[in-house]
Amino acid sequence: MTSLHELEASAGAFSVSRRGTRMPSSPIRKLAPLADAAKARGTKVYHLNIGQPDIETPACMLDRLGQMVSKVIEYSPSTGTPEFLRSMQRYYERRLGLTIPQNQILATTGGSEAILFAFMACADEGDEVIVVEPFYANYEAFATMAGLKVVPVTSRGRDGFHMPPRHVWEQKLTSKTRCVIICNPGNPTGTVFRREELQMVAGFCRDHNLFLISDEVYREFVYDGQKATSVLELDDVDQFAIMVDSLSKRYSACGIRLGAFVTRNSEIYNVALRMAQGRLSPPGIAQFMAVGAESLGDEYTRGVVEEYQRRRDVMYEGLTSIPGVFLRKPEGAFYCMAKLPVESAEDFAIYLLSEFEDRGETVMVAPGEGFYSSPLGRDEIRIAYVLKEPDLRRSVELLRLALERYRSR
Ligand SMILES: Cc1ncc(COP(=O)(O)O)c(C=O)c1O
């Protein structure tokens, strides 16, 4: 006789969820096995594919670890510890000139959790989120987790990936649109949206009752003396603006897993708070460490930004001197999208790792198409300039050589 267990198994009782099968794989990590194989062959791989900053985490944060006196690693409050929330308040006061009450800030497990909370608080399964593409690839992953459909509004390299005009946004609107997510400064584009662009998208959201989620995890990284405008600085957005923040890039502390969800809309805050209570607590040790950052003066940020601006210049000058490569000068974050004189940038990225090497070295880049939801970006790559200047120069040289050889095959 067939057992119940066998019946269940034959009926596919152990099949994974449809949501699970829809989860996209990361375009940044997709080629990792090829990079591993290149390394196993003894080839040195310069990683331009991933935004892991190489700058040291400030000692004033690391030193806090030695100052912990607790005998028990406890849960922290679901909202975040009062000390951490106060330190965030002081940061917003200093950086944005804004007074944000503690009951408008939720500590989260990285900016990542804040994005997930935002999607789940603003929209229901089957609803749509408008995203400016090319976009941070994990937005697609978070949207899938929340059951949302990503609807892209395309920005173009020739326009420096600035926002398309309002009528393009209007065309994307359906009865299911619930929210918009923007990334400013932008990953993967390096674009810093101007205040007028933000006002345009805020107007669009206001007129159609959409929430506006602004991912500002690269706020500090703006070059040529410019400054990124926060969504919270705009007029008349209190009811629909949600700001996503993170300490990962600001303090070169990606592993700390600490970020924030900030909104002046108490209803949205309360929904996110209940989600935060459901997951119990953001990381407590991280919050204890983060408070140490308060002793950093403005010169810390200035030094880091100057370092990245030099790297940006090395990368931009190097890439634009390669025949057939096109990009506009990135204005912020530490990424750029570059158009290559090839048909398939993914094929070229594979070639870099599997066939090419020069004096035992090669370079890894992220194929551009993974940052679009439309069938675009096939001839683009995303570069993260998080290497030291000599390594960046060498990486650009390798790209130049590889393009020459790839095209003359
Ligand atoms: C645009 C953007 N948003 C959010 C995140 C996630 O940051 P966190 O490390 O705080 O989760 C990243 C990480 O690379 C990012 O690039």
The ligand as an ORCA input file, in Angstrom:
! r2SCAN-3c Opt
* xyz 0 1
  C      21.553     51.240     -3.592
  C      21.716     50.352     -2.422
  N      20.737     50.277     -1.530
  C      20.822     49.472     -0.469
  C      21.930     48.695     -0.263
  C      21.962     47.771      0.917
  O      22.738     48.273      1.919
  P      22.913     47.562      3.318
  O      24.301     47.025      3.363
  O      22.726     48.694      4.286
  O      21.875     46.538      3.473
  C      22.989     48.736     -1.163
  C      24.176     47.879     -0.994
  O      25.053     47.795     -1.813
  C      22.881     49.586     -2.280
  O      23.854     49.662     -3.200
*
